[in-house]
Amino acid sequence: MAARPPRRPHEPVKFAYWVPNVSGGLVISDIEQRTSWDIDYNRELARIAERSGFDYALTQIRFTAGYGAEFQHESVAFSHALAAATEKLTVIAALLPGPWNPTLAGKQLATISQLTGGRIAINVVSGWFRGEFAAIGEPWLDHDERYRRSEEFIRALRGVWTEDSFTFNGDFYRYRDYSLKPKPLDPLPEIFQGGSSRAARDMAARVSDWYFTNGNTPENVARQVDDIQGKAAELGRYVKIGVNAFAVVRETEAEARAVVDEIVEKANPDAVKAFGHEVKNAGAASPEGEGNWAKSSFEDLVQYNDGFKSNLIGTPRQIADRILDLKDAGVDLVLLGFLHFQEEVEFFGREVIPLVRELEARRRPVHAAA
C-alpha cells in the first residue's frame, strides 16, 4: 500500500452538525428530544452553531417516512434558507442521484452559490433505502452500479461548473456542448460523499473532496484513511475525511453514560430492527459484503450512523481528547448529532471547541505559527 500522503496536521479540525430538517431527531428512540424540524428552530440553530465555532451544517435527504422521520423538508431549499440566515456557515445539501440529475443540481447549486457568497456544498448520497426508491418509482441499481452512477454524477457536475460547451458521454448522463451560466463562485462547492464499501472508498479516492465515514474508533478510522489516501495519492489527490459522532457532553462521564443508556433503553425496537435490516442489506449487496453498518449492533443502530462508536460521550475534556485522537487518525472534520440541538450545540461550542483549540495549539510547532 502507498504511504499516506503528507497531511496538514496543524490545520484546526473542523466541526459540522446534522441539520434536523426531518422529524424524529437523530436517534430511533422515544426519549425526549428538545429538537424541532421546523424552519424557525433551524434558523436559530444555524445562528447558534455559527457563533459557537461550527464550520458546516449538513441537511438530510429523505423522500418517504420511516424510522421516526414522518416529515421531511427537501434538502436544497432548506440549505439555502439556512445559508440566507447566517453569514459564515457553509451548508452541505444532501443529494441523491436518480431523483436529481447533474443538470438540475448544477443549476440549483450555482444559483445558491451566487446568492450566498459561495456557502453551499453537497453530499452525494448513493442510496441505501430500497423501499424509498420503489415508493417514488426510481430504479434500484446494484450496489456498485449506484456508486458508478454517483461518480458520473460528480464528474458531470464538475464539468458543467467549470467548462463551456461541456460534452460528456457516460452510461448514466450525457451532455453535448452544454454551457451552464452563471457558474458557481470560486472556489467551487465542495463535494462530500459517504460509504465504507470498496466501491465507496475507491470513488472517494478518484473524485470526491471529502469522504464521510460512519462513527468508529480511531484505530478503525485510521485503516480507512490509509486505504483511501494511499489510492488518492497514486492519482495525485488528497481527500479530506469526516467522521460521524453523536455527542453527549455532561459535567461527569457517569451523567453522559446514563443519557446513552436511557436512549438505548427507550429505543423503538421494531423501528431499529427495520432500519438495521434495510441498511445491512444495502451493505451486504457489495461484492465484498462490507459497507456502512456491516458490523453494527442494535445499540449502534439506535443512532443512525453509528455515532456512539466514536465515543464522544463524557466530560468536555474527555471529548476534546478523543477528538484529537480522531484527528491523529486522519480525521479533518467531526460531524455531530445531539439530543437537544440548540442547547447542546451552544454548550459544545462553549465548553469543548475551546479545549480542542487549546490542545491543537500545544501541539503546534513554533515555526508553524509564522
C-alpha positions in Angstrom: 0.0 0.0 0.0 1.3 3.5 -0.8 2.3 5.6 2.2 -0.2 8.1 3.5 0.5 11.4 1.7 1.6 14.4 3.7 -1.3 15.8 5.8 -1.8 19.2 7.2 -1.9 18.2 10.8 -1.6 21.8 12.1 -4.9 22.9 10.4 -7.7 23.0 13.0 -10.1 20.2 12.9 -13.5 21.4 11.6 -16.9 20.9 13.0 -20.3 20.2 11.4 -23.7 19.3 12.7 -26.6 17.3 11.3 -29.4 19.6 10.4 -32.7 18.3 11.9 -34.7 19.0 8.8 -36.6 15.8 9.3 -38.7 14.9 12.2 -37.7 12.4 14.9 -34.3 13.7 15.8 -31.1 11.8 15.4 -31.9 8.7 17.5 -34.5 6.0 17.0 -35.8 6.3 20.5 -38.8 7.6 22.4 -36.5 9.6 24.7 -37.4 13.3 24.9 -35.6 15.3 22.2 -35.9 19.1 22.5 -35.3 19.4 18.8 -37.6 20.5 16.0 -37.6 20.0 12.3 -39.3 23.3 11.5 -37.6 26.3 9.9 -37.7 28.7 12.8 -35.9 26.3 15.1 -33.4 25.5 12.4 -32.6 29.1 11.5 -31.9 29.8 15.2 -29.9 26.6 15.5 -27.8 27.7 12.4 -27.0 31.0 14.0 -26.1 29.4 17.3 -23.8 26.9 15.5 -22.1 29.7 13.6 -21.5 31.7 16.8 -20.3 28.5 18.5 -17.5 27.7 16.1 -19.1 25.3 13.7 -18.0 25.4 10.1 -20.6 23.3 8.3 -24.2 22.2 8.6 -25.4 19.0 6.8 -29.0 18.8 5.7 -30.6 15.4 5.2 -32.5 14.0 2.3 -35.5 11.7 2.8 -38.4 11.3 0.3 -40.5 8.9 2.4 -41.4 8.5 6.1 -39.6 5.8 8.1 -37.8 5.2 11.4 -39.4 8.2 13.1 -38.9 10.6 10.2 -42.6 11.2 9.4 -41.9 14.7 8.0 -39.0 15.7 5.8 -38.1 19.1 4.3 -36.3 19.0 1.0 -32.5 19.5 1.4 -31.5 22.0 -1.2 -34.2 24.6 -0.5 -33.7 24.1 3.3 -29.9 24.6 2.8 -30.5 27.8 1.0 -32.7 29.1 3.8 -30.1 28.3 6.4 -27.3 29.9 4.4 -29.5 33.0 4.0 -30.0 33.2 7.8 -26.2 33.1 8.5 -23.1 34.9 7.5 -20.2 32.4 7.6 -21.7 28.9 7.9 -21.4 26.6 4.9 -24.4 24.4 4.4 -24.0 20.9 2.8 -27.1 19.8 0.9 -27.5 16.0 0.6 -28.4 15.0 -3.0 -29.5 11.6 -4.2 -28.6 10.7 -7.9 -31.7 9.3 -9.5 -34.2 11.9 -8.2 -31.6 14.5 -9.1 -29.6 14.7 -12.2 -26.4 16.8 -12.6 -28.1 19.5 -14.7 -30.7 20.3 -12.1 -28.3 20.0 -9.2 -25.7 22.1 -11.1 -28.2 24.9 -11.8 -29.6 24.9 -8.2 -26.2 25.0 -6.5 -24.7 27.5 -8.9 -27.6 29.9 -8.1 -27.3 29.3 -4.3 -23.5 29.9 -4.6 -24.1 33.2 -6.3 -26.8 34.2 -3.7 -24.8 33.2 -0.6 -21.2 34.1 -1.4 -20.3 30.5 -2.1 -21.5 29.0 1.2 -23.0 25.9 -0.3 -21.6 22.3 -0.6 -23.1 18.9 -1.5 -23.1 15.4 0.0 -23.7 12.9 -2.8 -25.7 10.0 -1.3 -25.6 6.9 -3.4 -28.7 5.3 -1.7 -29.3 2.6 0.9 -33.2 2.6 1.3 -34.6 0.4 -1.5 -38.2 0.9 -0.3 -37.8 4.7 -0.8 -36.7 4.2 -4.4 -39.6 1.8 -5.0 -42.1 4.3 -3.5 -41.1 7.1 -5.8 -40.7 4.9 -8.9 -36.9 5.2 -9.2 -34.9 2.2 -10.5 -32.9 0.4 -7.8 -29.4 -0.3 -9.1 -27.0 -2.9 -7.8 -24.6 -1.7 -5.1 -21.6 -0.9 -7.2 -23.7 0.5 -10.0 -25.1 3.1 -7.6 -21.5 4.2 -6.9 -20.7 4.2 -10.6 -23.7 6.5 -11.2 -22.6 8.7 -8.3 -19.1 9.0 -9.8 -20.6 10.0 -13.1 -22.8 12.5 -11.3 -19.8 14.2 -9.7 -17.8 14.2 -12.9 -20.7 15.7 -14.9 -21.4 18.2 -12.1 -17.8 19.4 -12.1 -17.9 19.6 -15.9 -20.9 21.9 -16.1 -19.4 24.0 -13.3 -16.0 24.5 -15.0 -16.4 24.2 -18.8 -18.3 25.9 -21.5 -19.6 23.7 -24.3 -19.3 20.7 -22.0 -19.6 17.3 -23.6 -19.8 14.1 -21.7 -20.7 10.5 -22.8 -21.4 8.4 -19.7 -23.5 5.4 -19.1 -25.9 7.4 -16.9 -25.5 11.1 -18.0 -24.8 12.7 -21.4 -24.1 16.2 -22.5 -23.4 17.9 -25.8 -22.0 21.4 -26.0 -23.8 22.4 -22.8 -22.9 25.7 -21.1 -24.2 26.5 -17.6 -24.3 30.2 -16.8 -23.9 31.6 -14.3 -21.4 29.1 -12.8 -20.8 28.8 -9.0 -18.4 31.3 -7.4 -14.8 30.2 -6.9 -13.9 28.1 -5.0 -16.4 25.6 -6.4 -18.9 23.9 -4.0 -17.1 21.2 -2.1 -18.3 17.6 -2.8 -18.8 15.2 0.1 -19.7 11.6 -0.1 -20.2 8.7 2.4 -19.9 4.9 2.5 -17.5 2.3 3.7 -17.5 -0.3 0.9 -14.7 -0.9 -1.5 -16.7 1.0 -4.2 -17.3 4.0 -1.9 -13.7 4.3 -0.9 -12.4 4.0 -4.5 -14.9 6.6 -5.7 -13.8 9.0 -2.9 -10.1 8.5 -3.9 -10.9 9.4 -7.6 -13.4 12.2 -7.4 -14.6 13.5 -4.0 -13.2 16.4 -2.0 -14.4 14.8 1.3 -15.2 11.3 2.5 -17.7 10.8 5.4 -17.4 7.6 7.4 -19.8 6.2 10.0 -18.8 6.6 13.6 -15.9 4.4 14.6 -12.8 4.0 16.8 -9.7 6.0 15.9 -7.9 2.7 15.0 -10.6 1.6 12.5 -10.9 5.1 11.1 -7.1 5.1 10.5 -7.4 1.9 8.4 -10.0 3.5 6.2 -8.0 6.7 5.9 -4.8 4.9 5.0 -6.7 2.9 2.3 -8.3 6.0 0.7 -5.3 8.3 0.9 -3.0 5.6 -0.5 -5.2 5.3 -3.6 -5.8 9.0 -3.8 -2.0 9.7 -3.7 -1.5 7.4 -6.7 -3.7 9.8 -8.6 -2.1 12.9 -7.2 -5.1 13.7 -5.0 -5.8 14.2 -1.3 -9.2 13.5 0.2 -10.3 15.2 3.4 -12.0 12.9 5.9 -15.1 13.5 8.1 -16.4 11.1 10.8 -19.8 10.9 12.3 -20.3 11.1 16.0 -23.2 11.6 18.4 -22.0 13.8 21.2 -23.3 13.5 24.8 -21.3 16.1 26.8 -22.1 16.4 30.5 -20.4 17.5 33.7 -19.4 13.9 34.5 -18.9 10.8 32.5 -21.5 9.0 34.6 -24.1 11.6 33.6 -23.2 11.2 29.9 -23.3 7.4 30.0 -26.6 7.5 31.8 -28.1 9.5 28.9 -26.9 7.0 26.3 -28.3 4.2 28.5 -31.7 5.9 28.5 -31.6 6.5 24.8 -31.0 2.8 24.2 -33.4 1.7 26.9 -36.2 3.8 25.3 -35.3 2.7 21.7 -38.1 1.7 19.4 -37.0 -2.0 18.8 -39.2 -2.6 15.7 -38.0 0.6 14.0 -34.3 -0.1 14.9 -34.6 -3.6 13.6 -36.3 -2.5 10.4 -33.6 0.2 9.8 -30.9 -2.4 10.5 -32.5 -4.8 8.0 -32.5 -2.1 5.3 -29.0 -0.8 5.8 -27.3 -4.1 6.3 -28.9 -5.5 3.1 -27.6 -2.5 1.3 -24.1 -3.1 2.6 -24.2 -6.8 2.1 -25.0 -6.3 -1.6 -21.5 -5.0 -2.2 -19.2 -7.6 -3.7 -17.1 -7.9 -0.6 -20.2 -7.9 1.7 -18.9 -4.9 3.6 -20.3 -1.4 3.9 -21.7 1.0 6.4 -23.4 -0.7 9.3 -21.9 -4.1 8.4 -20.7 -4.7 12.0 -23.3 -2.5 13.8 -25.0 -3.8 16.9 -28.6 -3.0 18.0 -27.2 -0.2 20.2 -25.1 1.2 17.4 -28.2 1.3 15.1 -30.2 3.4 17.6 -28.1 6.3 16.3 -28.5 6.2 12.6 -24.8 6.4 11.5 -23.0 4.5 14.3 -22.5 7.8 16.2 -22.0 6.1 19.6 -19.0 4.2 18.2 -16.9 7.4 18.1 -17.2 7.7 21.9 -17.7 11.4 22.2 -19.6 10.6 25.5 -18.3 12.2 28.7 -16.9 15.4 30.1 -15.7 18.3 27.9 -12.1 17.4 28.5 -12.7 13.7 27.6 -14.4 14.7 24.4 -11.7 17.1 23.4 -9.0 14.4 24.0 -11.0 11.9 21.9 -11.4 14.4 19.1 -7.6 14.9 19.0 -7.3 11.1 18.8 -9.6 11.1 15.8 -7.6 13.9 14.3 -4.4 11.8 14.8 -6.1 9.0 12.9 -6.6 11.3 9.9 -9.9 13.0 10.5 -10.3 16.6 9.3 -13.9 17.1 10.3 -16.3 15.8 13.0 -19.9 15.6 12.0 -22.0 15.8 15.2 -25.5 14.8 16.2 -27.1 15.9 19.5 -30.2 15.0 21.6 -31.3 18.6 22.2 -29.7 20.5 19.4 -29.9 24.2 20.2 -28.8 24.0 23.8 -26.2 21.2 23.2 -24.6 22.9 20.2 -24.1 26.0 22.2 -22.7 24.1 25.2 -20.3 22.2 22.8 -19.1 25.4 21.3 -18.5 27.0 24.7 -17.0 24.0 26.6 -15.5 21.6 24.0 -14.2 23.5 21.0 -12.0 25.9 23.0 -10.4 22.9 24.7 -9.8 21.3 21.2 -8.2 24.5 20.0 -6.0 24.7 23.2 -4.8 21.1 22.7 -4.1 21.8 19.0 -2.1 24.9 19.9 0.0 23.0 22.4 1.0 20.6 19.6 1.7 23.2 17.0 5.4 23.8 16.4 6.6 27.4 16.9 7.7 27.7 13.3 4.1 26.7 12.1 2.7 29.9 13.7 4.8 32.2 11.5 
